[in-house]
Amino acid sequence: MRSLRAAVAAAAGADPLIPSPNIWNWPEVYEQENRAQDADGAVWTVLRELAPWAGLDVLDVGCGDGFHLPVFAAEAASVTGVEPHPPLVERARRRVGTGVRVLRAGAAALPLPDASVDVVHARTAYFFGPGCEPGLAEAQRVLRPGGAIAIVDLDATVEPYGRWMRADIPRYDPARVERFFEKQGFSLRRVPTTWRFPDRASCEAVLRIEFSRAVAERAVAETAGVTVPVGYRVHVRRKVAISQA
């Protein structure tokens, strides 16, 4: 989640690149986080319903080290990942091999032609809403008529993870972010999920890279076992198709 992803603004189009301490500094721990997230596939189920990609051309904006790219590649006609941080670009390329393109770029300057993809996916890449307009404009540019922009973000209204998020980022206002996307023409689907870890050590390690020290210790103390309830928001907007009449 690129921490609460400090790099979120970078993926959304801010300049200069904002560091993302969790995945930049602890990529192997972040891999454990990715494997634990959405353990029952609830987010993927909603994405398949609202923005299906089978047989289509997909762009994953802010793809990080490419964890989600193979899921799209299993069904899509083509998949392109875009990521601004060079070490993550290399990790993503190693993960997917030659079957998927991974390009180094930020969301505000996508290296793709106009109307060249059918689905733009961005997971925890437009976290703060206001300020990501350049990224959204670029996503709209590269999208074909009838295509969909699908934004997956954390739902900070859902306990307990949302409480820890709000403690770490007191200026973050979930209602304001949701109003922003509504005004931009996006629908909203709330998705309750579970993060499920293989052991307690990996659970604690992930919580410690996601939050400041004080909040992380609180999260560890409040988490029993190896599961954490986490809510997501899925925002989807379709590009209006050109009438043939």
N, C-alpha and C positions, 0 to 999 in steps of 0.2 A: 504494500500500500504506500509505498514510497512516502512515507511517514507522515505518517499522517502527512504523508509523504511531504517532506519539506520541499521536494522538487516538483510538487504538484503544479505550482504556478509556472514553472518552466515548461512542463509538458503542455500547459494550457496556453502558452504563448508569451509568457513574460521573458524579459531579457534584462540582465544576463542570466545565464543558467544558475539556478538555485540548487545548492547541494541537497542530496537526499541521503542523510547519514545512515539509515538502516540498510538499504540494499547496497549502497556504495561501500560501506565499511564492513558489513557482515553478509556478503552474498549467500554464503552457505546456510546461515541461520534464516535468511529471507526465503531460501528455497524450502526450508521446513515450514515456514509460514504459508507459502503458496500451496504446499501439499495439504496443509491442514484446513485451509479456507473452504467454505461452502462444501462441507464434507458430503452432503447428500445431493449436491448438484442442483439446488433450488434456483440459483442465479442462472445457470445454463438453461434450465427448463423455461424460465421466463424469456430469456434471450431468443431461444428457438421459437417461441410463440410470437414475440413482438418484432423480431428482426432476424428471421431465418436466413441462413447463409449457404445452404446446400446448392452447389452448382453456380455460385456467384463469386464475384471478386471482392475480397475483404481487405480492409486496411485497419491495423491495430495501432492506434496512436499512443505513444508513451508505453511501448511494449516491454520496457525493462529488459530483463534477460531472456525474454521470449517464452515465458512459461505457458502462456495461453495460445501461442501460435499453432502448436500441433493439433489442438482441438479444432480450430478452424480448418486447418489444412486437411484433416481427415475427410471433409465433405466439400469444401469450397473449390471453385475452379482455379482460383489463385489467391495467395495471401501475401501481403506486404506488412512488415513491421517497421515502425518509425520510432527511433529513440535518440535523444540528444547526447547521452553520456557514453563516450567511446568504449570503456571497458564493458559496459552492458551490451553494447552493440556486438562486440566480439563474442561474449558469452551466448547471446541469442543466436548468432550465426553458427556457433558450434553446436548448439542444441538442435537446430532445424536442418543443418546440412545445406544441400543445394536446392531443396524443394521449395524453399520459402525465401523471399527477398527480405533482408533487413537493412534499412538505410539509416544513416546518421542524420538526424534533422529534428528540429523542434516543431511543435504543432502549428506555429504561426507562419511557417514557410515549408509546407509539405512539398517534397520533390516528386510530385505526380501531376499528370496533365489534368485539365478540366474534365469533369464528367467521366472519370476512369474507374470508379469503384461503385459497388452496390451497397456495401455495408461499411460504415466507419464505427469501429468499436474503441471505446476509451474507458479503461477501468482505473478508478481513483486517479484520474488525470485532470479533472476539472473541479477539484474539490471545493474551491472557494466561490464558485459561481461568478459574481461580478469580477471583471478583469480578464476573463477568458474569451471575450468576444473575438479577438483576432484568431484564436484557434478554432472557434465555432465557424467563423467566416471561411476559413480555409477548408474545414471539413465539408461545408456546404458547396464550396467550389469544386472539390474533387468528386463529389457525389453525383451519380447519374439521377435523372428524374425518376421518381418513384422509389429511390433508394432510402436507406434509413441510417440515421446517426443514433447509436446506442451508447449511452453514458451510464456506467456503473459506479456508484459512489457509496461510501459508508453513510448509514443513517444514524446521525448523532442523537436522535430522539430515543433510540432503543437501548435499554439497560442490559448489562452493566457497561458494555464497551463504549456506548455513547457518553456515559457519565465520565469515564476516564478521558475520552477525547476532549470533552468540554472543559475538564479541569486543566488539561495541557494547553488548550487553545481557547482561552476565555473570550477572545474577540469573535470566535466562530459562532454564527447565528444560523442554525439549521433552517429556521423558517424563512429567513432572508434569502438563503441559497435556493430554497424550493420556489419562492416567488420569482426569483430571477429566471429559473428554467421554465416556469409556467409562462412568463412574459415572452420568452424566446420561442414559445410554441411547442414545448415538449410535454408529453404525457408523463405521468408518474406512477410507478408500481413499487410498493414497498415489499421487500422480500426478507422474511426472517430466515436466518441460516444458523448453522453451528460450525464453529471451528473445532476440529477433533484432532488431537495430537497423539502420536504413538506412545509417548511417555511424558512424565512430568517434567523432565529436564528440558525437552524441546519446547514445551508449553511456556515454561518460565523464561527460557532464552528469547523466545519471540516477543513476549510481553516487554522484556527489558530493552529490545531494540526499537519498539514502537512508541515508547513513552519516555518522558523525562524520568530521572532516577526516582524521585519521590512518588510520582504517579505510578510508575512501574512497580515499585514495591507494594503500593496499595493494591494494584491489580493482582499481583501474585498472591497477596494475603487473602484477597476476596475470591479467588478462583479455587474451587475445590475440584480435585481430579484433573482430567485432561481435556475438558470441553469448555468452550466459551460461547455463549449466545451472542451473535453479531447480526445487526440488521443492515441491509443494503437498500439503496434507492436505485431503480432502473428508470432512466429518463430516455424516451425515444421520440424522435421527430423524423417525419418523412419529407423528402423533397418533392414538391408538387410536380406531378408529371405534366409534360407539355401536351396540350390537347391537339388531337389530329383533325379536329373539325375545322 
